[in-house]
Amino acid sequence: LQLTESGGGLVQPGGSLRLSCVNSEFTLAWYGIGWFRQAPGKEREGVGCIAFGSGITHYADFVKGRFTISRDHAKEMVYLQMNNLQPEDTATYFCAASPSPSTLVCSTEATDMNYWGEGTLVTVSS
């Protein structure tokens, strides 16, 4: 399973970006897709996840109300819409996938992920 992120870039505080995660090989119906980020000098942290089959999402507390994860079944893509971005959101963002026994659950633990993209850099600065 190969994942590729896109959509990163430079944005001013308060701005928005939408990241995309595309899968090139298999159907994601039985996968949970997680979004993670890693800032320089910091550990990788889970931002949120989506159970692709059901669309059920979970978010880290620090992004609730600002970030939204969605998916497009037909395109086998997952999106991370990020609004009201702040300098502390600056990081490389990764999508990752893990097979799931249920279409109702997903994980934001990096250790649960089997497949990773290479990341896309998001810089929030004025």
C-alpha positions as CSV (number, residue, x, y, z in Angstrom):
1,L,0.0,0.0,0.0
2,Q,1.5,3.3,-1.1
3,L,0.3,6.6,0.3
4,T,1.2,10.0,-1.0
5,E,0.3,13.3,0.7
6,S,0.0,16.7,-1.1
7,G,-1.3,20.1,-0.4
8,G,1.2,21.5,2.1
9,G,2.7,24.9,1.8
10,L,3.2,28.3,3.4
11,V,0.1,29.9,5.0
12,Q,-0.4,32.9,7.2
13,P,-1.8,32.5,10.7
14,G,-5.6,32.2,10.6
15,G,-5.4,30.7,7.1
16,S,-6.5,27.3,5.8
17,L,-5.0,24.4,3.9
18,R,-6.4,21.1,2.6
19,L,-4.1,18.2,2.6
20,S,-4.8,15.1,0.4
21,C,-3.7,11.5,0.9
22,V,-4.0,9.2,-2.1
23,N,-3.6,5.5,-2.1
24,S,-2.2,3.9,-5.2
25,E,-2.9,0.2,-4.7
26,F,-5.7,-1.2,-2.7
27,T,-9.2,-0.3,-1.6
28,L,-9.2,1.4,1.7
29,A,-12.6,0.1,2.8
30,W,-11.1,-2.0,5.6
31,Y,-8.4,0.5,6.6
32,G,-8.2,3.2,9.2
33,I,-6.4,6.3,7.9
34,G,-4.6,8.5,10.4
35,W,-3.1,11.9,10.0
36,F,0.0,12.7,12.0
37,R,2.4,15.5,12.2
38,Q,5.9,16.1,13.3
39,A,7.5,19.4,14.1
40,P,11.2,19.9,14.2
41,G,12.7,18.6,17.4
42,K,9.4,17.0,18.5
43,E,7.9,13.6,18.5
44,R,5.3,12.6,15.9
45,E,1.8,13.1,17.1
46,G,-1.6,11.9,16.0
47,V,-3.9,14.6,14.6
48,G,-6.9,12.5,13.8
49,C,-8.1,9.5,11.9
50,I,-11.0,8.2,9.8
51,A,-12.4,4.7,9.5
52,F,-12.6,4.7,5.7
53,G,-15.4,2.3,5.4
54,S,-17.8,4.2,7.7
55,G,-16.4,7.7,7.7
56,I,-16.3,7.7,11.5
57,T,-13.6,10.2,12.6
58,H,-11.7,10.9,15.8
59,Y,-9.5,14.0,16.5
60,A,-6.9,15.0,18.9
61,D,-8.1,17.6,21.4
62,F,-5.7,20.3,20.1
63,V,-7.3,20.3,16.6
64,K,-11.0,19.8,17.5
65,G,-13.1,22.4,15.8
66,R,-10.3,23.5,13.5
67,F,-9.4,20.3,11.5
68,T,-11.7,18.0,9.6
69,I,-10.9,14.7,8.1
70,S,-13.0,13.4,5.2
71,R,-12.8,10.8,2.5
72,D,-13.8,10.2,-1.1
73,H,-14.8,6.6,-1.7
74,A,-14.7,6.9,-5.5
75,K,-11.2,8.4,-5.6
76,E,-9.9,6.4,-2.6
77,M,-8.6,9.6,-1.1
78,V,-8.6,11.1,2.4
79,Y,-8.4,14.8,3.1
80,L,-7.4,16.9,6.1
81,Q,-9.0,20.3,6.0
82,M,-7.2,22.6,8.4
83,N,-8.7,26.0,9.3
84,N,-7.5,28.8,11.6
85,L,-3.9,27.5,11.3
86,Q,-1.5,28.8,13.9
87,P,2.3,28.9,14.0
88,E,2.3,25.9,16.3
89,D,0.7,23.9,13.6
90,T,3.9,24.1,11.6
91,A,5.0,20.5,10.9
92,T,5.4,17.8,8.4
93,Y,2.1,16.1,8.0
94,F,1.8,12.4,7.3
95,C,-1.0,10.1,6.4
96,A,-0.8,6.5,7.4
97,A,-2.9,3.4,7.2
98,S,-3.6,0.4,9.2
99,P,-5.9,-2.5,8.3
100,S,-8.8,-2.8,10.6
101,P,-11.1,-5.6,11.6
102,S,-14.0,-3.1,11.7
103,T,-15.1,-0.3,9.5
104,L,-16.1,1.6,12.6
105,V,-12.7,2.2,14.3
106,C,-9.5,4.0,13.5
107,S,-6.4,4.9,15.5
108,T,-4.2,7.9,16.1
109,E,-1.4,5.9,17.5
110,A,1.7,5.9,15.2
111,T,2.6,2.4,16.4
112,D,-0.7,1.0,15.0
113,M,0.1,2.2,11.5
114,N,1.5,-0.2,8.9
115,Y,1.9,2.1,5.9
116,W,3.1,5.7,5.8
117,G,3.4,8.4,3.2
118,E,6.5,10.6,3.0
119,G,4.8,13.7,4.4
120,T,4.0,17.2,3.2
121,L,5.4,20.3,4.9
122,V,3.0,22.9,6.4
123,T,4.5,26.2,7.5
124,V,2.3,28.7,9.2
125,S,4.1,32.1,9.4
126,S,3.4,35.7,8.7
